[in-house]
Amino acid sequence: MNRQAAVLPNVLTVAGSDSGGGAGVQADLKTMLALGVHGMSVVTAVTAQNSLGVQGAWELPAEAVRAQYRSVVDDIGVQAVKTGMLATAPLVEAVAELLADTDAPVVVDPVGVSKHGDPLLASSALDSVRGALLPVATVATPNLDEVAQLTGVRVEKEDDLRAAAGALLAFGPRWALIKGGHLAGDAVDLLTDGSEEHWLRAPRHDNRHTHGTGCTLASAVAAGLAKGLTVPQAVRAAKEYVTGAIAAGFRLGAGIGPVDHGWRLR
C-alpha cells in the first residue's frame, strides 16, 4: 500500500471527558474513528458521569489546555477543530485565542447543560462564548436550550428557528446550525449563513437512549470539513450519521443510554 495515500485527515476535539463514554471527548473520538478521520483530543475538564447524570466536574487549568493544544497542533497539525465543554470564562478565552491562530475550520458546540440538565458552563462564561468563541467559529451548533441561553431567543415552533439563527449569527460565526431536536414532530434543524438556508429533516425515532447526540453531530461535521466537504455537505452527512446512531442507541446503566457511534460498522 502507498503509505502516503493512507494518511487520514486530523481532527482535534477540545472538550470535557465523559467517564460513562457516551458524550464528550469519548463520543468525539468514536465518531471520528467511524467517519474515517484521525481523532485527537485536548481535555478541558473531567466529569464523573454515568447514565443517570453528572455527579461531579473539575476543569483543568488554562495552561494545561494550552499545552495540550500546542503539543498536538504544532507537531501533527489539524484539518478541523471541534469544541465542546469549556466550563469557565478563562478556558473559553484561552481556547478562542488558540483557535484564532489556527488555520482550520472550527465547529463550536456551545455546551451549556448535559442531557440530564446538569450545568456544564458557568453563567459567567456566556459573555466569553459570545464575544470570543463564536466569532472564530466556522459553524456553531447550539440546541434550543443553548441558543436561548446565548441569545435570549426561545424557539417554540419551527418558524422560530430562523430568528434564533439570526440572533446567533450576530455574534460572528460564519454558519449557524440550530438544532430543533427538542421540538415536536420530525427532527428538524436549520443551517444558515444569513443568506443561504438549508432545512434538514429526519424522522424522529422512538428511542430514549440519545446521550451524546450534540457531541456526535458536531464531531461528524468537523470530520466532514476535514475531508474537504463544504459546510452544507458536511452538515447533511453528519445529520444522516447521527440519525442512524440515534436509531441504534442502546441501554446502558439505569438511565439514558448513548447513541451507537459504530452503527455503520455492524
VMD Tcl script that draws the C-alpha trace (Angstrom):
set ca {
  {0.00 0.00 0.00}
  {1.14 3.53 -0.75}
  {1.81 4.93 2.72}
  {1.11 8.49 1.60}
  {-2.33 7.52 0.25}
  {-3.29 6.08 3.63}
  {-2.81 9.34 5.56}
  {-6.05 10.43 7.23}
  {-7.26 13.96 7.91}
  {-6.59 15.03 11.50}
  {-9.46 16.35 13.64}
  {-8.99 17.77 17.12}
  {-11.64 17.83 19.83}
  {-11.29 20.35 22.65}
  {-13.81 19.15 25.21}
  {-14.56 17.53 28.54}
  {-14.22 13.85 29.39}
  {-17.35 11.75 29.99}
  {-16.46 8.82 32.23}
  {-19.56 6.96 31.02}
  {-18.27 7.04 27.44}
  {-21.43 8.38 25.79}
  {-20.60 12.04 25.26}
  {-17.65 14.44 25.44}
  {-14.20 13.51 24.24}
  {-15.10 9.82 24.20}
  {-18.04 10.34 21.84}
  {-15.98 12.68 19.68}
  {-13.18 10.18 19.17}
  {-15.59 7.34 18.43}
  {-17.34 9.48 15.84}
  {-14.08 10.45 14.20}
  {-12.96 6.83 14.00}
  {-16.29 5.78 12.50}
  {-16.09 8.53 9.87}
  {-12.55 7.82 8.74}
  {-10.50 10.64 10.25}
  {-7.77 10.61 12.87}
  {-9.15 11.95 16.14}
  {-7.02 13.80 18.69}
  {-8.02 15.44 21.96}
  {-7.47 18.34 24.31}
  {-9.20 17.58 27.61}
  {-10.67 20.70 29.22}
  {-12.47 19.10 32.16}
  {-13.02 15.76 33.83}
  {-16.54 14.71 34.75}
  {-17.85 11.92 36.94}
  {-20.77 10.96 34.74}
  {-22.98 7.97 34.00}
  {-26.39 7.19 32.52}
  {-28.12 8.95 35.43}
  {-26.34 12.31 35.22}
  {-23.22 14.24 36.16}
  {-22.03 13.64 39.72}
  {-19.04 15.98 39.56}
  {-16.94 18.13 37.21}
  {-13.42 19.52 37.52}
  {-11.98 21.86 34.89}
  {-8.27 21.81 34.02}
  {-6.07 24.90 34.34}
  {-5.86 27.05 31.22}
  {-2.13 26.36 30.95}
  {-2.81 22.61 30.75}
  {-5.31 23.17 27.94}
  {-2.90 25.43 26.06}
  {-0.07 22.91 26.43}
  {-2.19 20.04 25.07}
  {-3.37 22.15 22.14}
  {0.08 23.40 21.17}
  {1.56 19.92 21.55}
  {-0.87 18.49 19.00}
  {-1.24 21.37 16.56}
  {2.44 22.33 16.35}
  {3.66 18.79 15.67}
  {0.79 16.92 13.99}
  {-1.38 19.67 12.55}
  {-5.15 19.73 12.15}
  {-7.62 19.87 9.28}
  {-10.55 20.73 11.59}
  {-11.20 21.50 15.26}
  {-14.34 20.83 17.31}
  {-15.02 22.40 20.70}
  {-17.36 21.09 23.38}
  {-17.46 21.60 27.14}
  {-15.24 24.57 28.05}
  {-16.68 25.13 31.54}
  {-15.31 28.58 32.53}
  {-14.57 32.01 31.07}
  {-10.78 31.61 31.32}
  {-10.94 28.33 29.39}
  {-13.28 29.77 26.76}
  {-10.98 32.73 26.24}
  {-7.83 30.60 26.14}
  {-9.34 28.23 23.57}
  {-10.71 31.08 21.46}
  {-7.25 32.64 21.32}
  {-5.72 29.34 20.22}
  {-8.38 28.83 17.55}
  {-7.92 32.32 16.15}
  {-4.29 31.40 15.42}
  {-5.15 28.07 13.75}
  {-5.76 27.80 10.00}
  {-8.52 25.18 10.07}
  {-12.33 25.18 10.16}
  {-13.80 25.27 13.66}
  {-17.05 23.66 14.80}
  {-18.28 25.16 18.08}
  {-20.75 23.11 20.11}
  {-21.55 25.65 22.87}
  {-22.22 23.05 25.54}
  {-24.26 24.54 28.37}
  {-26.00 21.62 30.04}
  {-25.82 17.85 29.94}
  {-28.55 15.58 28.57}
  {-29.81 15.30 32.16}
  {-29.91 19.07 32.73}
  {-26.65 19.34 34.68}
  {-24.84 22.67 34.11}
  {-21.54 22.33 32.23}
  {-20.81 26.00 31.56}
  {-20.56 28.71 34.20}
  {-23.03 31.56 33.66}
  {-20.07 33.92 33.95}
  {-18.62 32.36 30.78}
  {-21.53 33.27 28.49}
  {-20.10 36.66 27.56}
  {-16.81 34.99 26.64}
  {-18.62 32.49 24.41}
  {-20.48 35.34 22.69}
  {-17.55 37.72 22.38}
  {-14.55 35.44 21.88}
  {-15.55 31.91 20.84}
  {-18.45 32.38 18.42}
  {-16.53 34.89 16.26}
  {-13.91 32.24 15.41}
  {-16.47 29.53 14.59}
  {-16.96 28.23 11.07}
  {-20.15 26.55 12.31}
  {-21.88 26.90 15.69}
  {-24.26 24.08 16.64}
  {-26.43 25.02 19.65}
  {-29.52 23.13 20.70}
  {-32.63 25.08 21.67}
  {-31.66 25.47 25.33}
  {-28.20 26.69 24.38}
  {-29.41 29.17 21.77}
  {-31.86 30.60 24.32}
  {-29.05 30.86 26.86}
  {-26.82 32.70 24.39}
  {-29.31 34.90 22.54}
  {-32.48 35.07 24.62}
  {-34.50 33.73 21.66}
  {-36.81 30.91 22.73}
  {-37.81 28.50 19.97}
  {-41.27 27.05 20.47}
  {-42.11 26.16 16.87}
  {-40.25 25.51 13.64}
  {-40.72 29.05 12.34}
  {-38.76 30.38 15.33}
  {-35.57 28.65 14.16}
  {-34.88 31.44 11.67}
  {-34.95 34.14 14.35}
  {-32.71 32.07 16.60}
  {-30.20 31.59 13.79}
  {-30.16 35.30 13.01}
  {-29.54 36.17 16.65}
  {-26.67 33.67 16.85}
  {-25.08 34.85 13.60}
  {-24.94 38.36 15.05}
  {-22.15 37.10 17.34}
  {-19.93 36.25 14.37}
  {-19.94 32.56 13.38}
  {-19.92 32.04 9.61}
  {-22.74 29.48 9.82}
  {-25.36 28.69 12.45}
  {-26.84 25.21 12.80}
  {-29.85 25.48 15.12}
  {-30.83 22.00 16.25}
  {-34.58 21.61 16.65}
  {-34.49 18.15 18.17}
  {-36.49 19.28 21.20}
  {-39.47 20.34 19.08}
  {-42.42 18.03 18.44}
  {-42.67 16.11 15.17}
  {-39.80 15.35 12.84}
  {-36.26 16.22 13.95}
  {-35.71 19.45 12.00}
  {-32.57 21.61 12.03}
  {-31.81 24.88 10.26}
  {-28.38 25.61 8.79}
  {-27.83 29.15 7.52}
  {-25.15 31.74 6.93}
  {-27.72 34.54 6.81}
  {-28.31 34.24 3.07}
  {-28.47 30.52 2.26}
  {-30.89 28.34 4.21}
  {-30.74 24.55 4.45}
  {-33.55 22.77 6.30}
  {-32.61 19.28 7.43}
  {-35.31 16.83 8.41}
  {-35.23 13.29 9.72}
  {-37.90 11.05 11.22}
  {-37.97 11.07 14.99}
  {-37.03 7.67 16.41}
  {-38.86 6.36 19.46}
  {-35.68 5.77 21.44}
  {-34.83 7.43 24.74}
  {-31.16 6.43 24.53}
  {-29.81 9.63 22.98}
  {-26.90 10.60 25.24}
  {-24.13 12.25 23.23}
  {-26.13 13.45 20.23}
  {-24.80 17.02 20.30}
  {-21.16 15.99 20.67}
  {-21.57 13.38 17.97}
  {-23.17 15.75 15.47}
  {-20.53 18.46 15.93}
  {-17.71 15.93 15.61}
  {-19.28 14.49 12.47}
  {-19.48 17.97 10.95}
  {-15.82 18.54 11.80}
  {-14.90 15.22 10.20}
  {-16.69 16.21 7.00}
  {-14.97 19.60 6.89}
  {-11.59 17.94 7.42}
  {-12.30 15.78 4.38}
  {-12.88 18.88 2.27}
  {-16.69 18.97 2.21}
  {-18.48 22.30 2.15}
  {-20.37 23.29 5.29}
  {-23.79 22.27 3.87}
  {-22.36 18.96 2.63}
  {-20.67 18.25 5.96}
  {-23.80 19.06 7.95}
  {-26.05 16.89 5.77}
  {-23.67 13.95 6.07}
  {-23.44 14.48 9.84}
  {-27.22 14.61 10.19}
  {-27.52 11.29 8.34}
  {-24.87 9.69 10.55}
  {-26.41 10.95 13.80}
  {-29.91 9.87 12.78}
  {-28.62 6.33 12.32}
  {-26.73 6.49 15.61}
  {-29.89 7.58 17.45}
  {-31.91 4.77 15.89}
  {-29.27 2.31 17.14}
  {-28.95 3.86 20.62}
  {-28.80 1.27 23.37}
  {-29.49 0.76 27.06}
  {-26.54 1.38 29.36}
  {-26.86 1.54 33.14}
  {-30.14 2.54 34.77}
  {-30.77 5.81 32.91}
  {-30.32 7.29 29.45}
  {-28.06 5.20 27.24}
  {-25.82 6.50 24.44}
  {-26.24 6.65 20.71}
  {-24.33 3.93 18.84}
  {-21.31 5.54 17.20}
  {-20.39 2.32 15.44}
  {-23.78 1.58 13.89}
  {-22.43 1.65 10.34}
  {-19.78 -0.92 11.22}
  {-22.22 -3.55 12.46}
}
mol new
graphics top color blue
foreach p $ca { graphics top sphere $p radius 0.5 }
foreach p [lrange $ca 0 end-1] q [lrange $ca 1 end] { graphics top cylinder $p $q radius 0.2 }
display resetview
